[in-house]
């Protein structure tokens, strides 16, 4: 059990470091196209019938903003899933950022498999196409 805890903590620290390095000193951001996909992954879209992620929670520190409860990154300015003010750099702006559910738009996106029961992810893949979502990810890594 202790080994699992240590591996999990190391993995989370590595993911945070990866995100921070991807931002760099100049504040690099992901393309608007990828950010739009990330926003649908987190916040859903009534236009295409995708509900918000069940792990999305209201921020206790920032009104009208949300955090991801699944990744345990906390309720800080840089972990908000929304831009809390003009010019704010949100979690969805990082060129490389991970999603615990491997959703489209995130650096660790993996297409669904036959045994996968993530209906939100399947709906996004059916709406946008797996090839398009995978290509976005590859383009972002260049």
N, C-alpha and C positions, 0 to 999 in steps of 0.2 A: 504494500500500500504506500509506503514511504517513497519507494522508487517511482511509482506512478505520479505522486504529488510533485516530486522534484523534476521529472521529465515534463510534466504539464507546465510548471512554473518557468522552466527554461524555454519551452516552446513559446509561451506568451511573451517572455522577455525578448526572444529572438524576433517575433512578429512585430513588436513595438519598435525595436531597433531598425528593422527592415523598413517600416513605414517612415520613421524619422529620417533615415538616410535617403529614401526616395524623395522626400520633400526638399532636402538639401538646404543650403544657406539662403538660396534665392527664393524659397517658397514655391517650388514647382507644384503644379496642380495637374490633376487628371483632365482629359478632354471632357468637354460638355456632354458629348455623346455617351461616354462611359459613366459620367456622374448621373445622367438621366436614368440609365439602367440601374445604377446603385440605388437611386431614390425610389424607383419602383420596387426593387428588391426589399427595401426597408419599409417604405411608407405605403406601398401599394398604389393602385391607380383605379379610380372608379370608372374611368373611360374605357378600360379594357377588362374590368371585372376582377382585378387582383386585389385581395385584401391586404392590409398592413401585416407585417411579420408579427407573429405571436410573441416574439422575444422583444419587440420594441416596447419601451416603457417611457412614460412621461418623466422628464427631468425634474428633480426636486429643487434644483438650483436655478434653472433657466426656464421661465414661463414660455409656453408654446414651443418647446423643444423636446427632443426625444433622445434616449440612449439605447444601446443594445444591452439587454440584461443577460444574454447568452454568453457573451465574450468576457464578462466580468472586468471591463476596462474602467469602470467607475463613472462618476458624474462630474466631469471636468469640462472646461471650455473646449479642449481639443478632442474630446470624445463625443461631442454632440453630433447627432445625425442630421442636424439642420444648421444652416448659417444663422446664428443668433443675433447678428447685427451686420450691417453693411461692411464688407471687407473681412469678415470673420473667416477663419480657415477651419472648416469642420472635418470630421473624421472621413467623410465621403470625398474630400478634396485630395487626399494623399494619393500620389501615383500608385503606390502599392499598399494595400490594406486587406486584411483577411476577414472573412465572414465565417463564423462557426458552422453555418449551414451550407457553405460552399456555393453561395448564390451567384447568379449572373452579375457581371460587372466587377466582381472582386478578384483579387490576385490569385486566390486559391479556388476559383470556380471550377467545378467538375460537372459535366453533363449528367443528367439522371440516368439511372440504370433501370432494368426491368423491375428489380426488387425495391427500388426507391419509392417511398410513399409521400414525398414532398409535393403535394398538389399545386402549391403556389409556384414552385420552381418549374414543374411540368407545363403549367399554363404560360409562364414567361417564355419557355423554350418553344412552345407551339405558336405563340404570338410573334416572336422575333426570329426564331430559327436558331438551332444549335450552332450551325456553321457561322452565322453572323455573330453570335455571342462569343464563340471561341476565337474568331478572327479579331474582335475588339480586344480581347485579352492579350493575344499575341502582339498586336500593334502597340499596346500600352507598354509592353516589356521591352520594346526596342530602345 
